[in-house]
Amino acid sequence: MPVALSWALASSDPLVESCATRAVGALDAMFVFSLTCLAAVGVAATAVVGPPEMVGLAARDVIGYVGLMLIGRAFLPREAAAVVPVVYLILTAFFAGPTDYGAPMWAWAIRPSSDSATWLIAVTLFALGLGILATDRRIRWADVEA
């Protein structure tokens, strides 16, 4: 999901968007919010075929990974923003330890979905990423093709 959204957001022309009269960042934020909610609901709908504890885990992780990707867009070129959740997941797999309540809090993605603090972290990352996306009006000249 973060890779597809990163590609969709990076496929626009930043030079054209910089002179748009509409708030393109806010429209992009609404686009990301609606697709992420749709994906989370789609994951929740799979509860009939999968174990119920995995449904909350998958929905929380979609929300958190999209938030990490959106935060990564503020610091990396737009096409590379999808690397942030991937690097986080690899580091978590190598260094987090057990996949239960013994995992450190920074490894929220592998902790049980019943842990409310992990939901708070994922939703905070998502909200922070949406805020950055909605208010970012900078032209990154590295993203403008000559």
N, C-alpha and C positions, 0 to 999 in steps of 0.2 A: 504494500500500500504506500509506504513513504517513497519508494522508488518511482512509482507511477505518478504520484502527486508532484514529486520533485521535477520529473520530466515535463509534466504539463505546465507547471509554473515557470520553468526555464525556457519554454518554447516561444515565449512572447518576445517582442522587440522592446528592449528597455528604453531606447531612444524615443520611440513613439509613445510609450507609456509615460515618459517623463513630462510630456507636454499635453497629456490628456486632461480634459476638463472635469471628468468624473474621477472619483476616488478609486483608482484601479486597485490599490492595496486593500481597500475595504471590500471590493468585489471579489478579489482573490481570497480574502479571509473567509467570506461567506461561502465561496466555492469549496474551500478546504474543509470548513466546518460541516457543511452539508454532506460531502462525500465521506468524511470520517464518521459522522453519525450513522450514515447509511451502512458503512462497513461494520460498525460496532453492532448495529441491529441485525445485520446479516449473520454475523458471528453468533449472536445470541439466539438466532433462529435455529442454529444447528444443535441446540440443546436436546432436541428430540432424538438425535442419532449419536451424540457424543456424551462423555461424562459431564455432568453439570458443573463440576468444579473447574473444568478446563474452559468453559464458556466465559466465565468472568475473567479468567486469566488472559484469554485471547483478546477480549474486548478492551481490557485495561492496557494491554501491550500495544494494540493498534493505536490507541489514543496517545500513549507515551512516546512511541516511536515517531509518529507524525509530529509531535511537539519537538522532539529532538531534531528532526529534519528541518523544521521551520526555524529553529534557533540556529542551526548550522548555516542556513541561507544568509544570516547576518554577517557571518565571518568568512565564509568560503565562497568561491564562484558558484553561481546558481546551479550549474550542472553537477557540482560535486557535493551538494548538500545532503544527498542520500547516503553518503559515506558515514555520516555521523552516527546514525542508529546502528549501522553495520559494525563500526568500530566499537561502539558501546557493547553490543551483543557479544562480540569476540572477546573483549576484555572481561566481560561478566562470566563467560563460559570458562575462561582460563583461571581467573583469580577469585571468584566469589565463593567457592566452596560448596557446601550442601544446598540442595534446592528445597529448603523448608524454612522454618523460622530461624534456623541457625545462620542463614545467609545474611551478610551485612545489609544495612538499609540502602546503600547506594546500588545494590543489586536488586532493585525493586521489581525488575522484570521476571525474576525467577522465584520470588517469594509467593506464597499462596495468595489467591485472590481474596480470601477472607480478611486479609490484613488491610485495615482501612487506611493506614499510613501510605501504603503503596499506591492506592487510588488517589490520595491527595497529591503525591509526587507526580503521577502520570497526568492528572488533570491540570496541575500547576504548570508542568512543562508545555502542555497543549495550549493553555491560556496565554502563557508567556510568548510562545511561538506565534499564536494568532495576533497578539498585540504587536509584535515586531513586524509581522507581515502587513498588518493593516496600516501601520504608520510609517513604513519605510518608503520614502520617496526619493532616495538617492539613486543617481545613475552610477553604476559600477562600470567604468570605462573598459575594464577587462572583459565585460560581458557584451560590449558593443562590437559588432563585426564591422570591419572597415570595408 
